[in-house]
Amino acid sequence: MTSRLAMMVGTDLHVSFSHPVGQDEFHDYAARLLDELMTLEECDSTITDSTVSSDADRLLFTVEIIVRTDDPVEASAKASAVLRTALHAAGAGTPRWPTVDRMEGQTGSLSDLTSA
């Protein structure tokens, strides 16, 4: 068996809601996103050790996903696809989702998490 290198891909997501959301509800959304990432990890051995941190005061999720590859572009593309899938499964919309070539050094935005 050959071993593959792994790359960590981190993303900051600024979240918006159509109504005021308390800290507990915000953190519950982050937990739901992490649950969806864990479900995806069970289906794909190239992704592992996903984490989601939430900052309710800044309306910010910080997501880290480890992708088993030695190619940084492949890692970014895979992490982006996995994250977007998990967001959709958690009920978020992702309009204007950045492509990998546009992701470097940027943060993404989510539409209303309560709309789904």
C-alpha positions in Angstrom: 0.0 0.0 0.0 1.4 3.4 -0.9 0.8 6.3 1.4 -0.5 9.7 0.1 0.4 13.0 1.5 -2.5 15.0 3.0 -3.2 18.7 2.8 -5.3 20.8 5.1 -7.6 23.2 3.4 -9.2 26.0 5.5 -12.0 28.3 4.6 -13.7 31.2 6.4 -17.5 31.4 5.7 -19.4 34.6 6.6 -23.0 33.6 7.2 -26.1 35.6 6.7 -29.7 35.0 8.0 -33.0 36.5 7.1 -33.9 37.0 10.8 -31.9 37.5 14.0 -30.2 34.4 15.2 -29.0 33.8 18.7 -25.6 32.4 19.6 -27.0 29.0 20.5 -28.8 28.7 17.2 -25.8 29.8 15.3 -23.6 27.2 17.0 -26.3 24.6 16.3 -25.9 25.4 12.5 -22.2 24.9 12.8 -22.8 21.5 14.5 -25.2 20.5 11.8 -22.5 21.4 9.2 -19.9 19.3 11.0 -22.4 16.4 11.1 -22.8 16.6 7.4 -19.0 16.7 6.9 -18.7 13.6 9.0 -21.3 11.8 6.9 -19.3 12.7 3.8 -16.1 11.4 5.4 -17.7 8.0 5.8 -18.3 7.8 2.1 -14.9 9.1 0.9 -11.6 7.9 2.3 -9.7 10.8 0.7 -11.2 13.3 3.2 -10.7 13.2 7.0 -10.5 15.1 10.2 -13.0 17.9 9.3 -13.5 20.6 11.8 -16.0 23.5 12.1 -15.4 26.4 14.5 -18.1 29.1 14.9 -17.9 32.7 16.0 -21.5 33.9 16.5 -20.4 37.5 17.2 -18.7 37.7 13.7 -21.3 35.4 12.0 -18.3 33.3 10.9 -17.7 29.6 10.4 -14.1 28.4 10.0 -13.9 25.0 8.3 -10.9 22.8 7.9 -10.8 19.6 5.8 -7.9 17.3 5.3 -7.7 15.9 1.8 -5.3 13.0 1.1 -3.4 14.3 -1.9 -0.1 15.9 -2.6 -1.6 18.3 -5.2 -2.7 21.6 -3.7 -5.1 22.4 -6.5 -6.7 19.0 -6.2 -7.0 19.4 -2.4 -8.6 22.8 -2.8 -11.1 21.6 -5.5 -12.0 18.5 -3.4 -12.4 20.4 -0.2 -14.5 23.0 -1.9 -16.8 20.4 -3.4 -17.1 18.5 -0.1 -17.8 21.7 1.8 -20.5 22.9 -0.7 -22.2 19.4 -0.6 -22.2 19.5 3.3 -23.6 23.0 3.3 -26.4 22.0 1.0 -27.2 19.0 3.1 -27.2 21.2 6.2 -29.8 23.5 4.5 -27.6 26.4 3.3 -27.6 28.0 -0.1 -24.3 28.8 -1.8 -24.9 31.4 -4.5 -21.8 32.8 -6.2 -19.7 29.9 -4.8 -16.1 30.6 -5.7 -14.2 28.3 -8.1 -10.9 27.0 -6.9 -8.9 29.4 -9.1 -10.8 32.3 -7.3 -10.5 30.9 -3.8 -7.0 31.7 -2.8 -6.9 34.3 0.0 -10.6 34.9 -0.1 -13.6 34.1 2.1 -17.0 32.9 0.9 -20.5 33.9 1.7 -23.6 31.8 2.5 -27.2 32.7 1.9 -29.8 32.2 4.5 -29.3 28.9 6.4 -32.9 28.8 7.5 -34.3 28.9 4.0 -34.1 25.2 3.4 
